[in-house]
């Protein structure tokens, strides 16, 4: 068991300051189990804010006393705390003091401020600029103000610049469009790293027809008012594992979608098939029949021992078979998810996985860094697992970047981070031939509304000023069916 340590942060008017400092502390000194406390005298780390100044103490060593003078005082406290922890541990985090899951949003914010300055000082300038044109200025701010490493700053700029080609450039343009997410929260088994609301196929086999009917009822009650005045951009069916549905259930759901939705508007239709052990030739033919353009077949690792450790009940052969079946019947847009930092995996194991990816060359590869999620089995039984250290994670990520970008010419096109990621790194989606998943970029940048259906679905409404309003469906599939009228009312109330 990890030794318990305590952090004290004075209560202030700054939203979430205590939690954000706690996250930073865990990233720097992860060997302890950190909790917040209101008892300053018993704390191991202290941030005490008193009358326009604050004091930081780390393991009884007072790091300093600081005046609050920045316009953004919450930022000033976090920045100083980051610097004190970096000095104490002689360690730097790759993303510096950034904790949000969307680093590219900050790149856009800096870019738009710089672009506005150019317009204000030269009214006759009509040339359209690109994020890459302001690369050095953006890097300078990310490095000096937010302590982001140059490598990560360059990555964020590459991704944001790529996205600019595909996403609406104004909130007015974006406000006239929306995309749809449909949740199928079922899986053959629950992977040990997973915290998503996933229900075992074996427990739900007799109720899946009811779930599909519930989805259709929710869509029938909500969508007509959306289709009247807005343009549908993309459709994404995720989970869980959507191909947990049988052939008849898939046929019914996709049949409803394609007969009801304005499919002539849709730029991209994805079904995240996911688990190879749920994919059959009949299911793939149903997907093709209804015009699905893009699927995922997710190995996570190409090492059988690793798959066994993390609770995936399929074989490496199943991965190859599913991929070949999909190619055989005409799918050209296939994504594969991989996770770096899985229990028991070595650097050599990761090299082996990427050697196999070289052979397969799917259209997209999404590289995740393992996040230790609170409700996952790995978190609950962490002492049982051998996990790589920060240096090994860094080398694994270096291997992924070298193979995908240098050797195979994939481009990084979307990027996000999660809490409790190993090494405080990131997840990156890569694509070949400038053919990215548009939905992934839309949902990461929150530039247009995503209307979500099904258990665990989170609708995000983006207004014409860029403000995001969330409407969450309940996560539990049984509760979703029992409270379906409530889920419908929540959406219709917000949609007007």
N, C-alpha and C positions, 0 to 999 in steps of 0.2 A: 504493500500500500504506500502511496505517496504521502509524505509528511505534509500536514496541514499548515498553511501560513496565511496571515491576514493582512489586508490592505485597508487603511483608513483614508477616506477622502472627505473633507468637510462638506456638509450639505450646502448646496448653492442653488442659485437660480438657473444654472447652466444645465440644460437638458442632457441626461445620459452621461454626464461627465464621469461619474463613479464607474459605471459599467465599461465605458471606453478605456479608462485607465486600467481597469482590471484585465481587459483583453490584452492590452499592451504588455502588462506585467507577465501574463501567461506566455506571451510570445517570446519575451526575453528570458524568462527564468521558468521554464516549463517543468523542471524537475520536482516542483512542489505543487500541491493542490491549493490554489489560491481562492479565498473567499473575501467578501466585503464585510467590514465590521463597523459598528458605531463606537467601539471602545478604543480610543486613541492610545491609551496607556499600554494595551496588550498587543499593539500592532507591530508587524515586522517592517512594513513600509508605510510611510505617512505623507499625505499631501494636505497640509493644514493651511486654509485660506482665511486670513484675518485682516480686515480693514485695509484693503487696497494692496496687500502683498501676500505672498504665499511662501511656505517653507516645505522643502522636500527632505525626507529622511529615509535612507535605504539601509535596512539592517543596522539601525542605531548609529549610522554614520550620516551626519547632517550634510547633505550635498549642497545646500545653499539656501539663501533667502533672496526672493525676487520681487520687484515692484510690478504691479499689474499696470501696464501702460499701453499695450496693443489695443487697437480698436476691437478686435475679437479676443476677449480675455480667455474664453474657453480654449481657443486655439493656442494661445500663449502658454497656458498651463500644460496642455498636452505636449506641446513642442518641447518645453523645458523638461518635462518628465521623460520624454523620449531621449533627450540628450543625456540626462542623468543616468538612465538605465544603460544607454550605449556605453557611457564612460565606465560604469560599474562592472558591466559584463564584458567589456572590450568586444562588443558584437554590434553589427548593424543588420537591420532587417531589409530585405530586398525592396520592399515597397515602403520603406521608411515608416512614417507615422500614419499612412493611409490605412483606414479600416473599412471603408465602404466597399461594397462588392463590385462596383463599377468604376474602375480607375479611369476609363475613357471619358466618363462624364466630366471629370475634372479637366481633362485635355480639351474637350469642347468648350468648357467654361473659360479657360485661359485663352484659347484661340479666338473666341468670339469677342472677348475684351480687347485683345490685340487688334483684331480686324476692325472693330469699331473705331479705335484710335486712328487707324489709317484712313478710314472714310471721313472722320471728323476733321483731320488735318489736310485732306486733299479731296474736296468735294467733287472734283471732276474725274476722280479715279473710278472707272467703271469696270476694271478688270476683276474677274472673280478669282479669289485666292483659295488656296487649299491649305489644310493643316500642315502639310509637309513644308510649305513655304515659310512657316514660322517655327520650324523644328527646333532650332537652337535656342530661341527665346523661351519656348515651352519647356524644353529640357532644363534650362537654367532655373526656371521657377520651380519645377518639380524637384530638382536636386537641392536647391538652396532653401526653399521655404518648407518643403514637405519631406526632405531627406530621402527621397526615392533614389535608388541606384540608377546610374546612367543606363545600364542594360535594360532595366524595367521601364524607364522613361521612354527609351527608343521603341520598345515593344508596344507600349500603349499608344504612341504616336503612329506607328505603322498600322495598328488595328483601326484607330479612329479615322485615319486617312483613307483606308480601304472602305470603311463603312460609308463615308461621305458619298461614294458613287451610287449607293443603293438606297439610302434612307431619305425621307422627305427633308428638305433643307429649311423649311419654316414651320412654325406651329400651326399656321393657318392651313397650309397644305396637308399637314399630318392630321388635323382635326376632321378632315373629310374622309379619312380612311380608318379601317379597323381590321383586326385579325381575330381568328378564333382558335381557342385551345380546348381540346376535349380530353378529359382524364379517364383512363382505364386503369384503376388502381389494383390490378391483380398481377401476381407473379407465381411461377412454379414453386419457388422457395424464396425466403428473404435473405439477401446477401448480408454478411456480417458487418459490412461498412454502412449499410443503408439505414436512413431514418425516414424515408418517404412513406406515406400511407399506402402500404401494399398488403393485399390480402391473399392468402394462399388459394390457389386454384382448387385444391382438393376440398377446402371448406366452403367454397362459393360456387361450385359447379352447378348446383341446383337452383341458384339464384341469379345467374348471369343474364338469363333472359329478362328477368325483372329489372336488372340494372340497365340493360340496353333500352328497355321501354321507358325507364325513368329519365335517361339521357334525352331521348327523343321528346318526351313530354316537356322537359325543361327548355329545350331548344324551340319547340313549337310555340311556347308561351312568351319567349323573349325576342326571338329573331325578327319577326315581321317589322317592328318599328325601326330596327337597325337597318334593314335592307332598303327602307324607303328613301333615305337621304344620304347614305354613306356607301363608300366603295369597299368591297371586301378584298383584302390584300393577300393573306395567306391562311391556310388551315393546317393545324398541327395536332395530331392525335398522339398523346404521350401517356406516361404512366408512372410506376408500374410497367407492365408489358402489354401493349395493345393486342398482340397476337396470342395472348392468353384466351381471348374470345375464340370460339370455334368458327368454322367456315360459315355456318348459317347466321350466326350473330354478327360476324363481320359484314356479311352480305346485306343484312337488314340495316345496319348502321350506315354503311357507305352508300347504300341505295337511297336511304332517306336524305343524306347529305347532298348527293349529286342531283337528286330530283327537286330539292328545295332551295339550295343555295345558288346564287348567280355565278356559276362556275366559269363563265366567260371572263369574269373579272379576276379570277384567282391566278396569281403569279406562281404559286408554289403550294403543293399538297403533300404533306409529310405524314407517314405513319411510322412511329419509332418502334419497329418490331422488337429490337432489343435482344432478348434471350434467344440464342440459337435453338434451344430445345423446344421452343414453341412454334418454330417456323416450318411450314410444310409447303409443298408445291401447290396444293389446292388453295391455301391461304394467300400465297403470293399471286396466284392467278386472279383471285378476287380483288386484291389491291390493284393489279394492272387493269382489270375490267372497269374499275371505277375511276381510273385516271390518276392514281397516286403516282407522284413523280419521284419521291425521295423516301428512302427507308434507312433505318439504322440496324446494323447487326453488331452487337457489342461484345467483344471478347473480354475486355478489361485486362487480360493478360493472355499470352500464348504459352504459358507454362501450366501443365496439368496439375502439378502439386499445389500451385497457388490457387487455382480454381477450387480444388478440394478444400483448402484451408478456409476460403472465404464463403463457402456454402453454395457455390454454383454447381448444379448437378448435371452439367453438360460436359462433353469432351472437346478437346481441340479439333477432332475430326468433325464434330457437329458444326463448328465455326466454318470450316472449309466447305462443308456440304451446303450449308445455308447460303453462303456467299455464291457458290457456283450455281445453285438453283436460281438465285435472284438474277445473276448475270444471264443465265440461259433463257429466261423468259422476258428479258429486255430491260431490266433496271440498270441504268447507267449512273444514277446518283445514289451511292451507298456510303453512309457514314459508319465509322467504327470508333467506339469509345475505348480508351485505355486509361488505367489508373496507375500512377507511379507512387511508390511508398507502401504497397500492399504488404501484409504480414509475411515474413519469411523471404521476401524477394531481395536478391542481391543485384549489384550493378550488372553482373554477367547475365542474370535472368532478363533484365531490361534490354540489354543488347540483343539477346536472343529474340525477344518479342519484336523489336524493331527490324531485325533481319527478316522476320516473317512478313512484316508490313511492307518491306521493300518488294517482296515477291508478289503480294496481293495488290498493292497500290490502289486502295479504294479512293473514291472521289474526295472523301473528307475523312480526316482523323481528328478526334477531339481528345486532347491529352489533359487528364485531370490529375491534380496533386491530391493525395488522400486527405480528406478532412475527417477528423475524429469527432463524429456527431454524437451529441449527448444521449440520444435514444438508440444508438446502434449497439450491436453486440460487442464490437471491438472496444467501445468506450466502457461498457459495463464489465468486461472481463479483460481489461487492457494488460494486466500482469501476465496473462497467458500467451500474449502475442509478442513475437520479435519484430520490432519495427526499425527501419533504417534511421540513422541519425541525420542531422541537417546537412552535413557535407556529402553524404551519400545521396540524399534527395537532390541536392544541387547538381551532382554529377549525372544522375538519372535524367534530369531536365535538360542538361547540356547535350546528352545523347539524343533525346527526342528532337531538340532544335537542329542539331547537326544533320541528322538523317532526313528530317522532313523538309527543312528549308534549304540546306546546302546541297544535299545529295539528290533529293527528289523534287525540288522546286515547288513545294507547297507554300501557300501564303497564309500568315496568321490573319484571321478575319473577324473573330470575336473573342472576348476576354472577360472573365469575371473571377471574383474571389469569394471565399466563404470563411466563416469563422472557424477557428481551430484547424487551419490547414497546416500540414507538416512543413516546417521550414518557413512558414509565412509566405508561401508562393502563390500560385494562381492556376486557373484552368484556361486553356487556349484551344480554340477551334481552328483547324487548318483546312484549306481547300486547294484543289488542283484546278488549273485552267480558269481561274477567276470565276468559279461557279459555286458561290457560297450558299448557305442556308439563310434566306432572307428573314425568316421568322426568328431565328436565333439573334440576329442583329436587332430586330424590332423590339424583342422582349428585353434584351440587355440594356438598350439605350432608352427605353420607355418613351419613344417618340410618338407612338400612336396607341390607341386603345386596343387592349387584348380582352376579348370577352371569353371567359372560361366557363366550361360546363363540366359537371361530374364531381364526385367526391374529391376534396382537396384542391379543386380548381380555384385560382385567385384571379378575379377580374380586376383589370387596371384601366380605369377611365382617365384619359388624358384630355384636358380641356384646351381651348384655343389660346391659353396663356402658358401651357405646359405643365399645369398642376395635375398631380396624379391622385386619384381617389381609388382606394382598394375596396373590393367587395369579396369576402371570402366565403366559399362553401365549406361546410363541415368536412373534416378529413375522413371520418369513419364511414365506410360504404353503407353499412346498415342504417346509421343515423341519417345519411343523405337520403335514402329511400323513404324513411319515416318522416323526414322534415322537408320533403321536396317542395311543397307549397311555400314554405318559408324561404327556401333558396330562390324560388321564382320571384316572390314578393320583394326580396332584397334588391334584386337586379332591376326589376321594373320600377321600383321606387326611385332609384338613383338615375335610371335612364329617362325617367319622366314619361 
